[in-house]
Amino acid sequence: MASATDVTRPAALPLPAASALRRRLTGFAERAALPLLLVAGWEAFARSGALPPALLPAPSAVLHALADWVGGFDESTQSYSGHWLQDALASLSRVLAGYAIAAFAGIGLGVAIGWSRLIERTVEPTLQMLRPIPPVSWIPLAIIWFGIADKPAIFLVFLGAFFPILMNAIHGVRSVDRNLIRAGAMMGASERQLLTAIVLPAALPSIVSGLRIAIGSAWMLTVTAEMVAVKSGLGYVLWDSYYFLRYDIVLAAMISIGLLGYLSDLGLKAVAASVLHWQRATTVQGR
């Protein structure tokens, strides 16, 4: 027979604060272990003398260059000193502009192609012929058309981000369970209601996957364009510092690009978690 204390005992006790903190620290350690190991190996190899320090700067030298690029405390990065935020914002503005255009066009066309047989037959063959052309091969035309400014970079970002979004949107719409569409039609839903209330929500996971793939492509194409067609931004600093043999700044620019790309993806994941709230944000193992 259950005692009085068993009856009044709450069904589940809240997780103690110490246990929650331990879990957060464990999660942080799991994420930081590999990067720290790689940095330690890089530092050891750079200090071993296998390569001249000018050719392979140690992480400590790269972080010093990055710190001066950001804060301008000793001007060791010369003309770049203290200009990191300006360079990062220049690159970020190009990424966001080209990515926004690509997302609008890619999702719209992808949904239309996946939904309509007529649009599929008339539009998709042309897009599929354009898709294998590397975006960097458009650089000469982009410079001729738009000149040396932001526009060629935005155009290249659009090209790099458009096709991953497009293909995932098409796949998402075509993968919708036809029984759901039939059920909606039997209940009297119009074609527009079927598209907005059934097809788009069901296709969202695939569309979000395309958006996440595209943000990485957007950063890559921005840097490529800034190396050739723009005179500002992280890619420009990377390429310009290469000419002056400042490989510590080159590596600092690479780290900056990777960090901003990672933060962009985290932002997309946060938006996806709120939009796709019915999906569990876990791995197959459930953790």
Secondary structure, DSSP 8 states (H G I E B T S, - for coil): ---HHHHHS-SS----HHHHHHHHHHHHHHHHHHHHHHHHHHHHHHHTTSS-TTTS--HHHHHHHHHHHHH-SS-TTGGGTT-HHHHHHHHHHHHHHHHHHHHHHHHHHHHHHHH-HHHHHHHHHHHHHHTTS-GGGGHHHHHHHH-SSHHHHHHHHHHHHHHHHHHHHHHHHHTS-HHHHHHHHHTT--HHHHIIIIIHHHHHHHHHHHHHHHHHHHHHHHHHHHHHT-SSSHHHHHHHHHHTT-HHHHHHHHHHHHHHHHHHHHHHHHHHHHHTTTS--S-TT--
